[in-house]
């Protein structure tokens, strides 16, 4: 099966960087048992052959000083027509097209309100309130934004119009999906409706890799 046809079912599709951070341990352990995920020690990134993998997933706990040193590797990965998903606050210039995180000035819990800029399958079936509040508390989903580059597709914003979740198909030969918060791969407790974001994100990723392959002739 070519990449233009999408992913092969049952194959390892996502390289998920493991920071080794205590706060990311539970998520890493949960992803290790998923057959579509290859959980990789972040410090082994440079020595790992990424050719078989169409998607690289990086969360908020990654060592961005290390990622900065691997920025050329990351760009080459993307320019091969692949997908990178980053969830977190960007504070080092390692992500093509990315801008450093800007915290939101908070005067009220309403300043954390998550708004839909446009409908998207990653967030199908969810409301603004469900994204904004976790057990009645706002601020878990996003507390600021990584300013999107020109031409990016903005999916979600804060009340001031700041793009907190976007897709960048302009900066490289591949696609970059950025969310200015915790990992959407494992977002939300199991009993919560927003848990569906993870499965919907993976479904969108499969479709996006297929789209890139058809457009660029990869695979």
ABEGO torsion letter per residue (X at the ends): XBAAAEBBBGBBABBBBBAGBAAAAAAAAAAAABAABBBBBAAAAAABBAAABABBBBBAABBAAAAAAAAAAAAAAAAAGBBBBBBEBBABBABBGBBBBBBBBBABAAAABBBBABBBAAABGBBAAAAABBGGBBGAABAEBBBBBBGBBBABBBAAGBBABBBBAAABABBBBBBBBBBAAABEBAABAAAAAAAAAAAAAAAAAAAAAAAAGBX
